[in-house]
Amino acid sequence: MESFFALLLTGYTYSRPVLMIGCFVLGLIIMAIKDKETKNLGLWLIASSLIAMMDVIFQIVAVRFSMEFIAKSAYAKTAISMALQIICIVSLVLYAKRRYVIGSWLVIVVIINRVGLTFGLTFVFQAINGKIAKSVIPLQYAYLTTIVSLIPALIEAVIVFAVYVRNRKYEKDIKLFFIKPLISLITTVAVIAIYAGAILTADKGNQIQIQNMVTDASMMVTFINMVTLLLAAVYILIKAPHKNNEY
């Protein structure tokens, strides 16, 4: 089992940049050659790949630079990640809005969810974190914080999947694209479940073991997301209409 996870870590480490560069390039091609609705999916691919690339770059920075520089760059990384996440969700909703004639209110809803709920949950959690921190070990507190931060992403995943699966009968070209929102929903729930399980099972004596298990499981989920993102990019490139064949 240890050799399997060692192999997984090696594959994950080396394949992640390749997969994300592939998604970025395919996103650019889709924006260049596809119809105006599908360009939104190209933008979604570009933003999604940039989020993953930022994580890789930040890991390199964390090894090579001082703690002071890392602390300062962390704020910039958070702000840029938030902007890219907004671009991702808005791009997906705009494609659905223009292809399936969905109301503009949905764009407003997802922006409020991503920005408003994120800051709202952060404010509430910070207000009560003193009591929580005293009642749990640091590892449990860290994982609980992560779960709270994932709530807006979970709501987004539910909304996007509901929109795409409900309107799949109106999709003329990329009829199977709803599978990607489904996978995103499943993986988001899986990550939350992983952290929730860790909170319930962690104690002072097994923190390192639990942390290693969470890292391995989260890495597998992330790898699944990256592979399916690249597959979705290839599918869109093949099946979506070119800009000369717009409806």
Accessible surface in RSA format (square Angstrom, percent):
REM  Atomic radii and reference values for relative SASA: ProtOr
REM  Chains: A
REM  Algorithm: Lee & Richards
REM  Probe-radius: 1.40
REM  Slices: 20
REM RES _ NUM      All-atoms   Total-Side   Main-Chain    Non-polar    All polar
REM                ABS   REL    ABS   REL    ABS   REL    ABS   REL    ABS   REL
RES MET A   1   163.15  84.5 120.06  79.5  43.09 102.6 118.39 100.7  44.76  59.3
RES GLU A   2   155.09  89.0 145.61 110.2   9.48  22.6  62.91 121.7  92.18  75.3
RES SER A   3    88.32  74.6  74.46  99.4  13.86  31.9  53.34 113.6  34.98  49.0
RES PHE A   4    99.68  49.9  94.74  58.7   4.94  12.9  99.49  60.3   0.19   0.5
RES PHE A   5    52.52  26.3  50.83  31.5   1.70   4.4  51.14  31.0   1.38   3.9
RES ALA A   6    56.96  52.4  48.21  74.4   8.75  19.9  54.54  76.8   2.42   6.4
RES LEU A   7   129.54  72.1 123.38  88.3   6.16  15.5 127.15  89.3   2.40   6.5
RES LEU A   8    30.05  16.7  23.50  16.8   6.55  16.5  29.66  20.8   0.40   1.1
RES LEU A   9    96.42  53.7  96.42  69.0   0.00   0.0  96.42  67.7   0.00   0.0
RES THR A  10    70.31  50.0  66.53  67.5   3.77   9.0  44.03  59.1  26.27  39.7
RES GLY A  11    33.89  41.8   0.00   N/A  33.89  41.8  33.54  92.1   0.35   0.8
RES TYR A  12    29.54  13.8  28.77  16.4   0.77   2.0  18.76  14.1  10.78  13.3
RES THR A  13    73.21  52.1  61.77  62.6  11.44  27.3  56.53  75.9  16.68  25.2
RES TYR A  14   161.06  75.2 151.16  86.0   9.90  25.8 104.99  78.9  56.07  69.1
RES SER A  15    32.26  27.3  27.79  37.1   4.47  10.3  32.09  68.3   0.17   0.2
RES ARG A  16    17.78   7.5  17.78   9.1   0.00   0.0   3.48   4.8  14.30   8.7
RES PRO A  17    43.48  31.7  41.19  37.5   2.29   8.3  43.48  35.9   0.00   0.0
RES VAL A  18   104.67  68.9  99.99  90.5   4.69  11.3 101.38  88.1   3.30   8.9
RES LEU A  19    23.17  12.9  22.82  16.3   0.35   0.9  23.17  16.3   0.00   0.0
RES MET A  20     2.60   1.3   2.60   1.7   0.00   0.0   0.91   0.8   1.69   2.2
RES ILE A  21    95.31  54.2  95.31  71.0   0.00   0.0  95.31  68.6   0.00   0.0
RES GLY A  22    21.56  26.6   0.00   N/A  21.56  26.6  21.30  58.5   0.26   0.6
RES CYS A  23     0.00   0.0   0.00   0.0   0.00   0.0   0.00   0.0   0.00   0.0
RES PHE A  24    57.20  28.6  57.20  35.4   0.00   0.0  57.20  34.7   0.00   0.0
RES VAL A  25    68.77  45.2  68.76  62.2   0.01   0.0  68.76  59.7   0.01   0.0
RES LEU A  26    28.63  15.9  28.63  20.5   0.00   0.0  28.63  20.1   0.00   0.0
RES GLY A  27     0.00   0.0   0.00   N/A   0.00   0.0   0.00   0.0   0.00   0.0
RES LEU A  28    86.94  48.4  82.18  58.8   4.76  12.0  82.54  58.0   4.40  11.8
RES ILE A  29    66.47  37.8  63.88  47.6   2.59   6.2  66.47  47.9   0.00   0.0
RES ILE A  30     0.00   0.0   0.00   0.0   0.00   0.0   0.00   0.0   0.00   0.0
RES MET A  31    63.15  32.7  57.61  38.1   5.54  13.2  52.24  44.4  10.91  14.5
RES ALA A  32    56.42  51.9  42.31  65.3  14.11  32.1  52.32  73.7   4.10  10.9
RES ILE A  33    57.43  32.7  56.65  42.2   0.78   1.9  56.78  40.9   0.65   1.8
RES LYS A  34     0.11   0.1   0.11   0.1   0.00   0.0   0.00   0.0   0.11   0.1
RES ASP A  35     0.00   0.0   0.00   0.0   0.00   0.0   0.00   0.0   0.00   0.0
RES LYS A  36   124.55  60.8 121.39  74.5   3.15   7.5  63.38  57.0  61.17  65.2
RES GLU A  37    23.36  13.4  23.36  17.7   0.00   0.0   1.09   2.1  22.27  18.2
RES THR A  38     0.03   0.0   0.03   0.0   0.00   0.0   0.00   0.0   0.03   0.0
RES LYS A  39    58.58  28.6  57.88  35.5   0.70   1.7  50.53  45.5   8.05   8.6
RES ASN A  40    12.29   8.5  10.39  10.0   1.90   4.6   1.80   4.3  10.49  10.1
RES LEU A  41     0.00   0.0   0.00   0.0   0.00   0.0   0.00   0.0   0.00   0.0
RES GLY A  42     0.00   0.0   0.00   N/A   0.00   0.0   0.00   0.0   0.00   0.0
RES LEU A  43    66.74  37.2  66.74  47.7   0.00   0.0  66.74  46.9   0.00   0.0
RES TRP A  44    14.96   6.0  14.96   7.2   0.00   0.0   5.97   3.2   9.00  14.6
RES LEU A  45     0.00   0.0   0.00   0.0   0.00   0.0   0.00   0.0   0.00   0.0
RES ILE A  46    18.11  10.3  18.11  13.5   0.00   0.0  18.11  13.0   0.00   0.0
RES ALA A  47     1.75   1.6   1.22   1.9   0.53   1.2   1.75   2.5   0.00   0.0
RES SER A  48    21.44  18.1  14.39  19.2   7.05  16.2  11.17  23.8  10.27  14.4
RES SER A  49     0.00   0.0   0.00   0.0   0.00   0.0   0.00   0.0   0.00   0.0
RES LEU A  50    58.63  32.7  58.56  41.9   0.07   0.2  58.56  41.1   0.07   0.2
RES ILE A  51    36.97  21.0  36.89  27.5   0.07   0.2  36.89  26.6   0.07   0.2
RES ALA A  52    12.43  11.4  10.98  16.9   1.45   3.3  12.32  17.3   0.11   0.3
RES MET A  53    37.57  19.5  35.69  23.6   1.89   4.5  18.14  15.4  19.43  25.7
RES MET A  54    31.83  16.5  29.21  19.3   2.62   6.2  28.97  24.6   2.86   3.8
RES ASP A  55    41.33  28.9  40.15  40.0   1.18   2.8   9.60  22.6  31.73  31.6
RES VAL A  56    31.65  20.8  31.61  28.6   0.04   0.1  31.61  27.5   0.04   0.1
RES ILE A  57   102.55  58.4 102.55  76.4   0.00   0.0 102.55  73.8   0.00   0.0
RES PHE A  58    46.87  23.4  45.57  28.2   1.30   3.4  46.78  28.4   0.09   0.3
RES GLN A  59   104.14  58.2  98.71  72.1   5.43  12.9  41.81  89.0  62.33  47.3
RES ILE A  60    88.94  50.6  85.22  63.5   3.73   9.0  88.90  64.0   0.04   0.1
RES VAL A  61    25.33  16.7  25.33  22.9   0.00   0.0  25.33  22.0   0.00   0.0
RES ALA A  62    45.06  41.4  29.06  44.8  16.00  36.4  29.17  41.1  15.89  42.1
RES VAL A  63   129.26  85.1  97.73  88.5  31.52  76.0 103.94  90.3  25.32  68.7
RES ARG A  64   185.82  78.0 148.73  75.8  37.10  88.3  41.14  56.2 144.69  87.7
RES PHE A  65   107.00  53.5  89.95  55.7  17.05  44.4  95.59  58.0  11.41  32.6
RES SER A  66    69.94  59.1  53.12  70.9  16.82  38.7  52.45 111.7  17.49  24.5
RES MET A  67   150.84  78.1 144.60  95.7   6.24  14.8 121.37 103.2  29.47  39.0
RES GLU A  68   115.07  66.1 105.38  79.7   9.69  23.1  43.85  84.8  71.21  58.1
RES PHE A  69    94.25  47.2  91.72  56.8   2.53   6.6  93.79  56.9   0.45   1.3
RES ILE A  70    23.67  13.5  23.67  17.6   0.00   0.0  23.67  17.0   0.00   0.0
RES ALA A  71    54.70  50.3  46.18  71.3   8.52  19.4  53.64  75.5   1.06   2.8
RES LYS A  72   135.18  65.9 123.85  76.0  11.33  27.0  81.99  73.8  53.19  56.7
RES SER A  73    27.32  23.1  19.64  26.2   7.68  17.7  25.25  53.8   2.07   2.9
RES ALA A  74    36.12  33.2  34.91  53.9   1.21   2.7  35.40  49.9   0.71   1.9
RES TYR A  75   177.63  82.9 171.24  97.4   6.40  16.6 124.14  93.3  53.49  65.9
RES ALA A  76    53.51  49.2  44.62  68.9   8.90  20.2  52.70  74.2   0.81   2.2
RES LYS A  77    51.04  24.9  48.57  29.8   2.47   5.9  15.61  14.0  35.43  37.7
RES THR A  78    91.13  64.8  86.17  87.4   4.96  11.8  65.03  87.3  26.10  39.5
RES ALA A  79    64.32  59.1  50.55  78.0  13.76  31.3  58.51  82.4   5.80  15.4
RES ILE A  80    87.67  49.9  85.12  63.4   2.55   6.1  87.67  63.1   0.00   0.0
RES SER A  81    14.32  12.1  14.32  19.1   0.00   0.0  12.36  26.3   1.96   2.8
RES MET A  82    34.08  17.6  33.28  22.0   0.80   1.9  33.64  28.6   0.44   0.6
RES ALA A  83    49.89  45.9  45.18  69.7   4.71  10.7  48.93  68.9   0.96   2.5
RES LEU A  84    18.97  10.6  18.97  13.6   0.00   0.0  18.97  13.3   0.00   0.0
RES GLN A  85    53.55  29.9  51.10  37.3   2.45   5.8  11.58  24.7  41.97  31.8
RES ILE A  86    39.58  22.5  39.58  29.5   0.00   0.0  39.58  28.5   0.00   0.0
RES ILE A  87    63.93  36.4  60.52  45.1   3.41   8.2  63.81  45.9   0.12   0.3
RES CYS A  88    16.72  12.7  16.72  18.7   0.00   0.0  13.79  34.9   2.94   3.2
RES ILE A  89     6.96   4.0   5.75   4.3   1.21   2.9   6.96   5.0   0.00   0.0
RES VAL A  90    24.82  16.3  24.82  22.5   0.00   0.0  24.82  21.6   0.00   0.0
RES SER A  91     2.04   1.7   1.71   2.3   0.33   0.8   0.33   0.7   1.71   2.4
RES LEU A  92    18.49  10.3  18.48  13.2   0.01   0.0  18.49  13.0   0.00   0.0
RES VAL A  93     3.73   2.5   2.51   2.3   1.22   2.9   3.73   3.2   0.00   0.0
RES LEU A  94    41.00  22.8  41.00  29.3   0.00   0.0  41.00  28.8   0.00   0.0
RES TYR A  95     0.81   0.4   0.81   0.5   0.00   0.0   0.03   0.0   0.78   1.0
RES ALA A  96     0.12   0.1   0.12   0.2   0.00   0.0   0.12   0.2   0.00   0.0
RES LYS A  97    55.51  27.1  52.31  32.1   3.20   7.6   9.65   8.7  45.86  48.8
RES ARG A  98   123.30  51.8  98.67  50.3  24.63  58.7  29.12  39.8  94.19  57.1
RES ARG A  99    29.06  12.2   8.91   4.5  20.15  48.0   9.56  13.1  19.51  11.8
RES TYR A 100    22.27  10.4   4.12   2.3  18.15  47.2   3.07   2.3  19.20  23.7
RES VAL A 101   135.84  89.4 112.77 102.1  23.07  55.6 115.20 100.1  20.64  56.0
RES ILE A 102    30.98  17.6  21.46  16.0   9.52  22.9  26.05  18.8   4.93  13.4
RES GLY A 103    33.57  41.4   0.00   N/A  33.57  41.4  25.59  70.2   7.98  17.9
RES SER A 104    64.39  54.4  57.74  77.1   6.64  15.3  35.83  76.3  28.55  40.0
RES TRP A 105   152.46  61.2 148.18  71.7   4.29  10.1 132.92  70.9  19.54  31.7
RES LEU A 106     7.27   4.1   7.27   5.2   0.00   0.0   7.27   5.1   0.00   0.0
RES VAL A 107    23.02  15.2  23.02  20.8   0.00   0.0  23.02  20.0   0.00   0.0
RES ILE A 108   102.68  58.4 101.72  75.8   0.96   2.3 102.68  73.9   0.00   0.0
RES VAL A 109    58.77  38.7  56.56  51.2   2.21   5.3  57.87  50.3   0.90   2.4
RES VAL A 110     0.00   0.0   0.00   0.0   0.00   0.0   0.00   0.0   0.00   0.0
RES ILE A 111    64.76  36.9  64.76  48.2   0.00   0.0  64.76  46.6   0.00   0.0
RES ILE A 112   108.38  61.7 105.23  78.4   3.15   7.6 108.34  78.0   0.04   0.1
RES ASN A 113    12.10   8.3   7.43   7.2   4.67  11.2  10.29  24.8   1.81   1.7
RES ARG A 114    20.38   8.6  20.38  10.4   0.00   0.0   0.00   0.0  20.38  12.4
RES VAL A 115    50.08  33.0  50.08  45.3   0.00   0.0  50.08  43.5   0.00   0.0
RES GLY A 116    37.06  45.7   0.00   N/A  37.06  45.7  29.58  81.2   7.48  16.8
RES LEU A 117    56.56  31.5  51.07  36.5   5.49  13.8  54.77  38.5   1.79   4.8
RES THR A 118    28.88  20.5  26.69  27.1   2.19   5.2  27.75  37.3   1.13   1.7
RES PHE A 119   126.75  63.4 122.64  76.0   4.11  10.7 122.95  74.5   3.80  10.9
RES GLY A 120    32.14  39.6   0.00   N/A  32.14  39.6  31.38  86.1   0.77   1.7
RES LEU A 121    40.25  22.4  38.87  27.8   1.37   3.4  39.00  27.4   1.25   3.4
RES THR A 122    67.50  48.0  63.49  64.4   4.01   9.5  48.70  65.4  18.79  28.4
RES PHE A 123   152.74  76.4 147.33  91.3   5.41  14.1 151.75  92.0   0.99   2.8
RES VAL A 124    82.38  54.2  81.16  73.5   1.22   2.9  82.38  71.6   0.00   0.0
RES PHE A 125    15.07   7.5  14.14   8.8   0.93   2.4  14.89   9.0   0.17   0.5
RES GLN A 126   107.26  60.0  94.18  68.8  13.08  31.2  32.56  69.3  74.70  56.7
RES ALA A 127    77.56  71.3  34.49  53.2  43.07  98.0  46.64  65.7  30.91  81.9
RES ILE A 128    81.12  46.2  78.40  58.4   2.71   6.5  81.12  58.4   0.00   0.0
RES ASN A 129    34.32  23.7  34.13  33.0   0.19   0.4   1.31   3.2  33.01  31.9
RES GLY A 130    39.05  48.2   0.00   N/A  39.05  48.2  36.56 100.3   2.49   5.6
RES LYS A 131   168.64  82.3 159.16  97.7   9.49  22.6 104.27  93.9  64.37  68.6
RES ILE A 132    34.13  19.4  32.25  24.0   1.88   4.5  34.13  24.6   0.00   0.0
RES ALA A 133    48.75  44.8  34.20  52.8  14.55  33.1  34.75  48.9  14.00  37.1
RES LYS A 134   186.80  91.1 147.78  90.7  39.02  92.9  98.00  88.2  88.80  94.6
RES SER A 135    88.35  74.7  49.80  66.5  38.55  88.8  49.99 106.5  38.36  53.7
RES VAL A 136    44.06  29.0  27.64  25.0  16.42  39.6  33.72  29.3  10.35  28.1
RES ILE A 137    19.05  10.8  16.89  12.6   2.17   5.2  19.03  13.7   0.03   0.1
RES PRO A 138   107.16  78.1  97.47  88.9   9.68  35.2 103.87  85.8   3.29  20.4
RES LEU A 139    18.26  10.2  14.44  10.3   3.83   9.6  17.76  12.5   0.51   1.4
RES GLN A 140    27.34  15.3  26.66  19.5   0.68   1.6   0.27   0.6  27.07  20.5
RES TYR A 141    53.68  25.1  53.65  30.5   0.04   0.1  44.29  33.3   9.39  11.6
RES ALA A 142    48.93  45.0  41.74  64.4   7.19  16.4  46.47  65.4   2.46   6.5
RES TYR A 143    18.48   8.6  18.48  10.5   0.00   0.0  16.48  12.4   2.00   2.5
RES LEU A 144    50.89  28.3  50.89  36.4   0.00   0.0  50.89  35.7   0.00   0.0
RES THR A 145    55.60  39.5  55.10  55.9   0.51   1.2  54.34  73.0   1.27   1.9
RES THR A 146    41.98  29.9  38.83  39.4   3.15   7.5  20.93  28.1  21.05  31.8
RES ILE A 147    27.07  15.4  27.07  20.2   0.00   0.0  27.07  19.5   0.00   0.0
RES VAL A 148    24.57  16.2  24.50  22.2   0.07   0.2  24.50  21.3   0.07   0.2
RES SER A 149    66.41  56.1  48.73  65.0  17.69  40.7  46.11  98.2  20.31  28.4
RES LEU A 150    39.19  21.8  39.19  28.0   0.00   0.0  39.19  27.5   0.00   0.0
RES ILE A 151    57.33  32.6  57.33  42.7   0.00   0.0  57.33  41.3   0.00   0.0
RES PRO A 152     0.64   0.5   0.64   0.6   0.00   0.0   0.64   0.5   0.00   0.0
RES ALA A 153    25.37  23.3  21.91  33.8   3.45   7.9  22.69  32.0   2.67   7.1
RES LEU A 154    49.62  27.6  49.62  35.5   0.00   0.0  49.62  34.8   0.00   0.0
RES ILE A 155    64.15  36.5  62.43  46.5   1.71   4.1  64.15  46.2   0.00   0.0
RES GLU A 156    15.47   8.9  15.42  11.7   0.05   0.1   3.96   7.6  11.51   9.4
RES ALA A 157    11.15  10.3   4.02   6.2   7.13  16.2  10.80  15.2   0.35   0.9
RES VAL A 158    74.18  48.8  73.87  66.9   0.32   0.8  73.94  64.2   0.25   0.7
RES ILE A 159    31.89  18.1  28.77  21.4   3.12   7.5  31.87  22.9   0.02   0.1
RES VAL A 160     8.79   5.8   7.55   6.8   1.23   3.0   8.79   7.6   0.00   0.0
RES PHE A 161    43.51  21.8  43.51  26.9   0.00   0.0  43.51  26.4   0.00   0.0
RES ALA A 162    48.67  44.8  45.16  69.7   3.52   8.0  48.06  67.7   0.61   1.6
RES VAL A 163    20.81  13.7  18.17  16.5   2.63   6.3  20.79  18.1   0.01   0.0
RES TYR A 164     4.97   2.3   3.86   2.2   1.11   2.9   3.86   2.9   1.11   1.4
RES VAL A 165    36.15  23.8  36.15  32.7   0.00   0.0  36.15  31.4   0.00   0.0
RES ARG A 166   191.05  80.2 177.88  90.7  13.17  31.4  55.88  76.4 135.17  81.9
RES ASN A 167    17.65  12.2  17.65  17.1   0.00   0.0   0.00   0.0  17.65  17.1
RES ARG A 168   116.32  48.8 109.80  56.0   6.51  15.5  17.37  23.7  98.94  60.0
RES LYS A 169   153.84  75.0 117.07  71.8  36.76  87.5  74.37  66.9  79.47  84.6
RES TYR A 170   123.04  57.4 109.26  62.2  13.79  35.9  82.47  62.0  40.57  50.0
RES GLU A 171     4.56   2.6   3.73   2.8   0.84   2.0   3.45   6.7   1.11   0.9
RES LYS A 172   132.76  64.8 114.32  70.1  18.44  43.9  72.31  65.1  60.45  64.4
RES ASP A 173    34.86  24.4  27.07  26.9   7.79  18.4   4.32  10.2  30.55  30.5
RES ILE A 174     2.28   1.3   0.71   0.5   1.57   3.8   0.71   0.5   1.57   4.3
RES LYS A 175   113.42  55.3 108.69  66.7   4.74  11.3  82.54  74.3  30.89  32.9
RES LEU A 176   103.09  57.4  99.18  71.0   3.91   9.8  99.18  69.7   3.91  10.5
RES PHE A 177     6.12   3.1   3.58   2.2   2.55   6.6   6.12   3.7   0.00   0.0
RES PHE A 178    43.80  21.9  41.74  25.9   2.06   5.3  41.74  25.3   2.06   5.9
RES ILE A 179    71.01  40.4  71.01  52.9   0.00   0.0  71.01  51.1   0.00   0.0
RES LYS A 180    17.29   8.4  14.62   9.0   2.67   6.4  11.83  10.7   5.45   5.8
RES PRO A 181     6.36   4.6   1.94   1.8   4.42  16.1   6.08   5.0   0.28   1.7
RES LEU A 182    57.85  32.2  57.85  41.4   0.00   0.0  57.85  40.6   0.00   0.0
RES ILE A 183    39.68  22.6  39.47  29.4   0.21   0.5  39.68  28.6   0.00   0.0
RES SER A 184    34.47  29.1  33.69  45.0   0.78   1.8  23.25  49.5  11.22  15.7
RES LEU A 185    30.31  16.9  30.31  21.7   0.00   0.0  30.31  21.3   0.00   0.0
RES ILE A 186    99.04  56.4  95.51  71.2   3.53   8.5  98.14  70.7   0.90   2.4
RES THR A 187     8.12   5.8   7.95   8.1   0.17   0.4   7.40   9.9   0.72   1.1
RES THR A 188    23.44  16.7  18.67  18.9   4.78  11.4   6.69   9.0  16.75  25.3
RES VAL A 189    73.81  48.6  72.94  66.0   0.87   2.1  73.45  63.8   0.37   1.0
RES ALA A 190    33.01  30.3  26.15  40.4   6.86  15.6  32.67  46.0   0.34   0.9
RES VAL A 191    27.88  18.3  27.88  25.2   0.00   0.0  27.88  24.2   0.00   0.0
RES ILE A 192    30.47  17.3  30.47  22.7   0.00   0.0  30.47  21.9   0.00   0.0
RES ALA A 193    58.28  53.6  44.73  69.0  13.55  30.8  50.63  71.3   7.65  20.3
RES ILE A 194    39.98  22.7  29.36  21.9  10.62  25.6  36.82  26.5   3.16   8.6
RES TYR A 195    33.17  15.5  33.17  18.9   0.00   0.0   2.77   2.1  30.40  37.5
RES ALA A 196    36.23  33.3  34.62  53.4   1.61   3.7  35.98  50.7   0.24   0.6
RES GLY A 197    30.32  37.4   0.00   N/A  30.32  37.4  29.24  80.2   1.08   2.4
RES ALA A 198     5.53   5.1   0.95   1.5   4.58  10.4   3.80   5.4   1.73   4.6
RES ILE A 199    31.40  17.9  29.78  22.2   1.62   3.9  29.78  21.4   1.62   4.4
RES LEU A 200   152.13  84.7 118.23  84.6  33.90  85.2 121.70  85.5  30.42  81.9
RES THR A 201    80.51  57.3  65.40  66.3  15.11  36.0  67.89  91.2  12.61  19.1
RES ALA A 202     8.83   8.1   0.00   0.0   8.83  20.1   0.00   0.0   8.83  23.4
RES ASP A 203    75.55  52.9  72.78  72.4   2.77   6.6  37.15  87.4  38.40  38.3
RES LYS A 204   169.81  82.8 147.68  90.6  22.13  52.7  90.39  81.4  79.42  84.6
RES GLY A 205    77.14  95.1   0.00   N/A  77.14  95.1  38.38 105.3  38.76  86.8
RES ASN A 206    35.47  24.5  31.48  30.4   3.99   9.6  17.80  42.8  17.67  17.1
RES GLN A 207    53.51  29.9  51.70  37.8   1.81   4.3  13.55  28.8  39.96  30.3
RES ILE A 208   134.06  76.3 132.82  98.9   1.24   3.0 132.92  95.7   1.14   3.1
RES GLN A 209   113.51  63.5 107.43  78.5   6.08  14.5  34.84  74.2  78.68  59.7
RES ILE A 210    14.90   8.5  14.90  11.1   0.00   0.0  14.90  10.7   0.00   0.0
RES GLN A 211    91.13  51.0  91.12  66.6   0.01   0.0  11.73  25.0  79.40  60.2
RES ASN A 212    82.94  57.2  81.32  78.6   1.62   3.9  21.28  51.2  61.66  59.6
RES MET A 213   112.36  58.2 105.81  70.0   6.55  15.6 101.75  86.5  10.61  14.1
RES VAL A 214    10.25   6.7   9.55   8.6   0.70   1.7  10.22   8.9   0.03   0.1
RES THR A 215    79.30  56.4  73.48  74.5   5.83  13.9  59.42  79.8  19.88  30.0
RES ASP A 216    35.08  24.6  35.08  34.9   0.00   0.0   2.33   5.5  32.75  32.7
RES ALA A 217    31.27  28.7  27.04  41.7   4.23   9.6  30.41  42.8   0.86   2.3
RES SER A 218    21.64  18.3  21.25  28.4   0.39   0.9  21.42  45.6   0.22   0.3
RES MET A 219    13.93   7.2   9.41   6.2   4.52  10.8  10.27   8.7   3.66   4.9
RES MET A 220    72.38  37.5  70.73  46.8   1.65   3.9  60.66  51.6  11.72  15.5
RES VAL A 221    16.17  10.6  16.17  14.6   0.00   0.0  16.17  14.1   0.00   0.0
RES THR A 222    46.32  32.9  44.63  45.2   1.69   4.0  21.86  29.4  24.46  37.0
RES PHE A 223    60.62  30.3  60.62  37.5   0.00   0.0  60.62  36.8   0.00   0.0
RES ILE A 224    82.48  46.9  80.14  59.7   2.34   5.6  82.48  59.4   0.00   0.0
RES ASN A 225    46.77  32.3  45.54  44.0   1.23   3.0  16.63  40.0  30.14  29.1
RES MET A 226     7.99   4.1   6.93   4.6   1.06   2.5   7.97   6.8   0.02   0.0
RES VAL A 227    48.22  31.7  48.14  43.6   0.08   0.2  48.14  41.8   0.08   0.2
RES THR A 228    21.20  15.1  18.91  19.2   2.28   5.4  19.18  25.8   2.02   3.0
RES LEU A 229    12.05   6.7  12.05   8.6   0.00   0.0  12.05   8.5   0.00   0.0
RES LEU A 230    42.27  23.5  42.27  30.2   0.00   0.0  42.27  29.7   0.00   0.0
RES LEU A 231   109.70  61.1 105.41  75.4   4.29  10.8 105.74  74.3   3.96  10.6
RES ALA A 232     9.57   8.8   3.27   5.0   6.30  14.3   9.01  12.7   0.56   1.5
RES ALA A 233     0.00   0.0   0.00   0.0   0.00   0.0   0.00   0.0   0.00   0.0
RES VAL A 234    59.05  38.9  59.05  53.5   0.00   0.0  59.05  51.3   0.00   0.0
RES TYR A 235    49.47  23.1  46.49  26.5   2.98   7.8  45.71  34.4   3.76   4.6
RES ILE A 236     0.00   0.0   0.00   0.0   0.00   0.0   0.00   0.0   0.00   0.0
RES LEU A 237    44.69  24.9  38.23  27.3   6.46  16.2  38.23  26.8   6.46  17.4
RES ILE A 238   123.70  70.4  96.18  71.7  27.52  66.3 101.71  73.2  21.99  59.7
RES LYS A 239   103.93  50.7  89.84  55.1  14.09  33.6  34.83  31.4  69.10  73.6
RES ALA A 240     3.90   3.6   0.58   0.9   3.32   7.6   0.58   0.8   3.32   8.8
RES PRO A 241    15.81  11.5   7.44   6.8   8.38  30.4  15.81  13.1   0.00   0.0
RES HIS A 242    80.25  43.9  80.04  55.6   0.21   0.5  53.30  54.9  26.95  31.4
RES LYS A 243   105.11  51.3  93.02  57.1  12.10  28.8  48.07  43.3  57.04  60.8
RES ASN A 244   135.23  93.3 101.56  98.1  33.67  81.1  29.54  71.1 105.69 102.2
RES ASN A 245    97.95  67.5  83.17  80.4  14.78  35.6  25.03  60.2  72.92  70.5
RES GLU A 246    74.08  42.5  47.38  35.8  26.70  63.6  15.48  29.9  58.60  47.8
RES TYR A 247   132.74  62.0  64.64  36.8  68.10 177.2  96.84  72.8  35.90  44.3
END  Absolute sums over single chains surface
CHAIN  1 A    13675.2      12039.6       1635.6      10108.3       3566.9
END  Absolute sums over all chains
TOTAL         13675.2      12039.6       1635.6      10108.3       3566.9
